[in-house]
Amino acid sequence: MKDAFGAPQSLLVLGGTSDIALATARRLITRRTRTVWLAGRPSPDLDDAAAHLRGLGADARTVAFDALDPASHEPVLGKVFAEGDVDMVLLAFGVLGDQANDERDPVAAVRVAQTNYTGAVSAGLVCARALQTQGHGSLVVLSSVAGERARRSNFIYGSSKAGLDAFAQGLGDALHTTGVHVMVVRPGFVRSRMTAGLPEAPLATTPEAVAAAIELGLRRRSEAVWVPGALRWVMSALRHAPRPLFRRLPM
């Protein structure tokens, strides 16, 4: 259960090596979160992340999780919830893909879509049902401003995030009266390992800034969070820009 100050005492991260997820875990640990499950493909990076969080005072554990294996999601994640209540689930896995390559290789493009969308639908529904059964908890879904309107430069990734965003909004509506809170987080360009080597976009942010916005959104029980906040208005304008004009924008 959350403590008297509203901080989650237990956290399940789907995508346990995500820079944003780990920044969020570190921030919540300083606010009294004590149990952290890092779910991801077994790797030295996953083990190192858990060891780092243990060094901060958390009981950090790893669990083998593969977004591309939906049949395993219920048994794998069910074992986590069987250990005790989970106050917050952070759905943070995803791949950026390589737009130029993926346009030439439909199999690679489908892998992006399966990871970012269908894998998230499966894991999200499993966790939502478990949170509903326990009667409380927050499901935080990392979306992206890329899902607001598909751009020529990354429409495969953007379309997968658009699907995820719509799914999370609908799930939040479905769970509205159940005691389960769903929050969609829409960062812009985040300086992280995923974007290393890419040209930086305007209004770029950091994993730590996204983590701070997530914490504030949890306290406010927000349904959607933009990082930075100014992107809400930028994307509103871009979403309604005429298509011929949108095509000419340097995006």
N, C-alpha and C positions, 0 to 999 in steps of 0.2 A: 504494500500500500504506500501511497505518497505520505511523506511526513507532514508535520504540522505547518511547514512552510511551503507545501505544495510541490516539493522536489520528488521526482521518482526515486525510489530506493533500489529498484531493479530495472535493468535495461537489457534488451535483446537487440543486437545489431545484425541486420542481414546485409552482408557486405563488409565483413569485419576488418578489411584492410583499407577501406575508403578513408581518404584524408579528412573529409568532412565528418564522417562518422566518428573517427578517433578524436578529432577536435571537440566534437560534441560530448563524447564520453569523458574526456579529460575535464571539460567544464562542469559536467554534472557530478563528477566525482568530488570536485571541490565544493559542491552544494549538497553533499550527503548521500549521493548514489553509492551503494555499497556492493551490489552484485551486477556484473556485466558479462553477458554471453556474447562472444564474437563468433558469428556464423559465417563460414566461407570455405573455399576450397583449401584443404590442408596444405600448408606451405611454411617455410621459415618466417616469412613476413607476418603471417597470422600468429604464429607462436611468439614472435618478437613483440607484436602489438599487445598480446595478452600479458607478457612479462612486464612491459612498460606500465600498463595499467595497474598491475599488482604492485609495482613499485610506488604507485601513487596512493596505495591503501585499499584498492578494490579487490574483491574476490572475483578475479577475471578468469573465465573459462572459455575454451574453444569448442566449437561443434562443427563437424564436417557438413557443409551445405553446398549444393550445386543448383544454381538458378535454372540450369538447362535440364534438370531432372525433376519435373513436377511430381512424378509418382513418389518420389522420396520425401517430398516436403511435409506431408502430414505425419509420417512416423518420426522423422528427424526433429521437426519443431515440436511435435507432441511431447517428446521426451523432455524438452526444455520446460514447457509449461507444467509437466508432471512434477518437476522439482520444486515448484512453488509459484505464486503469483508473479506475473511480469507487469510492471507498472507502465513501461513504455517500450514499444517496438519501433526501431528506426530502420525503414526500408531504404537502404543506401547503395545497393549494388547497381551496376550499369556499365555499359561500354560505349565509347564514343564512336568506334569504328573508323574506317578510312573511306570517306565519301567517294573519292575518285576510283579507288579499287573496288568498293562495294557496288558501284554502278555497273562495273564490268563483270562482277562475280555475284550473281543472285544468291548463291548459297551463303556467302559471307554477309550479304545484306539481311538475309533471313535470320542469321545468327544474332545480329544486332537487335532485330525486332523480337526474337524469342527471349533474349536476355532481358532487355529493357521493358518489354510489355508482357508477354505471356508468362514468363517466369515470375514477374512481379504480381500478376493477377493471381496465380496459384498461391504463392507465398502470402500475399496480402489477405486472401480469403481464409487460408488456414489460420493465420494469426488473428484475424478479426473474429472468427468463430471462437477461438480460445479466449480472447479478451471478453467477448460477450458472455461466455460461460462463467468466467470468474466475476463478471459484473462491473468491471472498471478497467481503466487503462487508456493509454493514448497510442495511436498508430500514426507515426510521422512518415510521410512519403516524400522522398527527394525527387521532385520533378525538375523542370528547367524552363527558363523563358523561351528556349528553343521550341517548346511545344505550343507556344502561343500562335505562331504562324510559321509554317515551314519555309526555310530559306534555301535558295539554290545551292549554297555552299555546304549545307548539312541536312538536307531534307529527309534522309533515311533516319538519322538519329532523331531529328525533330519530330518526325511522324510517330516514332515509337514513344517519345515523351508526351506527345499530344494524347495518344491513347492511354498512357499511364495516368495522366492528369485527369482525363475524363472519368476513368475508372475510379480513381481515388475520391473525386467529388461525389460520384454516385454512391460509393460505399459509405462515405460520410453521411449522406442523406439517409441511407438505409439503416444506419446505426444511431441515428440522432437521438432516439429516446431510450437507448439501451444502457447508458452510462459509459459508453466507449466514445472517445474523442478522436476524430480523424483530422489531421492537419497536413495540408499540401504545402511544400516549400519550393519556391521557384527562384533559384539563384540565377544570376547571369554568368558571365565568364568568371570562373574560379581559378585562381593560380594554384595549381595542384599537379600531382604526377600525371593525371589524366590529360592535362592540357599543356604539359611541358613541350616546348618547341613550337607551339602555335603562336601566331601573332596575337597580341593582347587586344581585347575589345574594349570600347569605352565602358565606364562604370564597372571595371573589373573589381572583384572582391577576393577574399581569402577564406580558407576553411574556418578560421577562428571567428571571422565576422558572421559566417553562416551559422556557426554553433551558437553565437550570442543571440542571433535572431530566433533560432529554434527555441532556446531557453525562454526568451521573452514571450514568444508565441504560445508556449506551453502554459506559462503563468496566466496569460490573457485568454486561454482556450480559443485561440484564433483558428479559423478554418483554412486560411490561406496566408502565406507569408512570402513577401518578395524581398530579395536581397541583391543589391541595396533597394531600399523602399522606392526610390525614384523610378525604378524600372516598371513599376505598376503603370505609371502615366506614359512612359515611353512606349511600352508595348501596347497600351490601349490605342495610342495614335497609329502605331504600325499595323495593328490588327485591322484598322478601318481604312488604311491607305488604299487607294485604287490600285488594282493589280498592275496596270502598265507602269505606274509610278514606283510601286514596290520592286518591280523587276530591275529598275535602273539604280536602285540604292546600292551603295558599295558594301554589300553584306555577303 
